[in-house]
Amino acid sequence: MTNQLDNDKLPVAAQRVAFALRTAGWVCFWVQLVLAVVAAIILLFAIPFAIPSATAPAGSTSAGTGGGVFFAICGLAVLSYSVYRAFGFTRLSRKLRSPANAVRPKKADTIKDVQLTLWSNLSGMVLTLIGAEAISGTLLAKSLAQPQALFGAAVDLGRFIQPLDIFVVLANTHATVAHFVGIMGALWLLDRIHKQ
């Protein structure tokens, strides 16, 4: 009952922005968190097996090595910050619903918070896209370098595209989709805030 009385004291615009922040915050938080955890588990599983051993031939490469995975991991680190920012939207919504004017954030501060989240998601998406390009380039090189005779005397199975390589692509794709969800959420919030 007191919550309803508190909401009656708030301006309608503040109520709408608070609802939008809470909705976008929770949706982005959970979608990004689930995709980030799945991507991290896949990378934790794939990377130790993708590192070439000392007995591996010099020409064998894996999508799990090199710059591609470095950028994918950097994108995943930025994604963890974006998940934190999405959760911050729910706290910002709570402050915005506060009946005390001193606690309630200004419109400019709310816009800055949403823009910071947008920039973090954009930078994370750039990192994961650079990682995707590097990983795809490695997979293309492997596919072009595959020997034509499968049952030759000295066929190195490491030169074929392995399921482990596809796991690295999948993890990077999850991180890219998570950043996309964050970008869409931040853009939607900016639209809702500017309409009030």
N, C-alpha and C positions, 0 to 999 in steps of 0.2 A: 504494500500500500504506500509506503514512503517513497519507493522507487517511482511510482506513478506520479506522486505529488512533486518529486524532484524533476521529472521529465516535463511536467506542466509548466514549471518555471523557466525552462530553457526555451530559447528562440527556436522556431521551426527549422530554420536553416542549420543550426547547431545539431538538432536531433537527427536531421537527414545525413549530415556529414558524419556524425558519430556512428550511425547505423552502417553507412558505407564503409567506414574504416574498420568497424568490427567484422563485417561480412568479408571484405577483401582480405583483411588480416588473417582471419582463421582459414579461409580457403587457400590463400597463398602459403601460409605456414604449413598446413598439413600436406598439400600437394608437393611443395618443395622439399619438405622434410622426408617424405616417403621416397621420392625420387633420389634425393641425396644419399640416403642410407643405402638404397639398392645399388646406386653407382659406386659408393665407397666399398661395399662388400664385394662387388664384382672386381673392382680394381685391386683390393687387398688379396683376392683369390688369384687374380691373373698375373700380377706383376712378379711375384717370386718365381713362378713357373716360366715366365717369358724372358727372364734374364739369361743370356747364353752362358753356358758353363765353360770352363777352361778347355774342355775337350771338344767343344763345338767347332765346326769348320769356320774359317774366317768369313766366308761369303754368306753365311746364314744370318738373316735378320728376322726380327719379330716386331709386330706392331706394338708390343708391350715395351719396347726399348726406344730410346731416343727422345727427340723433342716432343713428339706427339703426346706421349703419356705425361711428360712434364707439364705441358700446357693443359692437359685434361685435369691433372691434379691441382694446378693453380686455379682453374675454373671451378673445381670442386671446393677449394678453400674459399673462394669468393662466394660460392653458393651458400656455404655455412653462414657467412656474414649476412647474406640476403635473407636466410631463414630467420636469423635473429631480428633483422629489420622488420620482417613481416609480423613476427610476434609483437614487435614494438607498436605496430598499428593497433593491436587490440588494447594495449596499455594507453595509447593516445586517445582511443575512443572512450575509455573510461574517464580520462581526465577531461575530455570534451563534454561529457555528460554531467560533470560536477556542477552543482548549483553555485559554487563560489567562483566569482569572476577572476579572483587572483590565481586560482589553480588552472582554470581553463586556458588552453593555449590559443594564441592569436592565429588568424587565418594564414598570415605570412609564414609563421613557424611551422604550421601543419603542411603547407605547400613545400617548404624547404625539406622537411622530413620525407615526404613522398618523393621529391626530386632526388634526394640522396639515395633512396632505395632504387629508384629507376636507374640512376647512374651505376650503382653497384651491379644490378642485373645486366645492364648493357655491357659493362666491362667484363663480367663473367662470361657472357655469351660470346664476346669477341675471343676470349681466351679458349673457350671450348671449341669454337669454330676453327681457330688456328690449329688446335690439337687434332680436330677432325681432318683437316687438310693434310697434316703431316702423317696421321695414321693411314688415311686413304692412299697417300702416295707410297707408303711402305707396302701396303697390300697390293697396289698396282704393280710395283716393282717385283714383288714375289710372284704374282700371277704371270707376268711376262717372262720371268726367269725360270719357270717350271720346265723341267726336262720333258721332251716329247715322248720318250720311251719310259713307261712306268716300271718295267721289270728289267732294267739294265743292271749291270754288275755293281755299279757304285752309285745308286740313287740315294740322295740325301733327303730324307723325309722332312727335314727342317726347312727346305726350300718351298714346300707346299703351304698353302694357306691352311692354318690349323683352326680348330674351334676356339682355341684360346685367343686368337687374333680377333675373332668376331665378338668375343666377350668384351674386349677393350673398346671396340666400336660401340657396342651396346651401352657400356658404362658412360662413354662420352655423349651418346645420344640422350641418355636419361638426364645428364647434367644440362645439356642444351635445352631440352624441353622444360626443365625446372626453371631455368632462367627466363624462358619465353613466358611461362605462367606468371612469373614475377613482373616482367615488363608489362604484360597485359593488365595485371592487377593495378600496377602503379599508374598506368595511363587511364584506366577506368576511374581511379580515385581522383586524379587530377581533373578529369572531366566533371565528376560529381562536385568537387570543391568549387570549381570555377562557375558552375551553374547556380550556386547558392549565393 
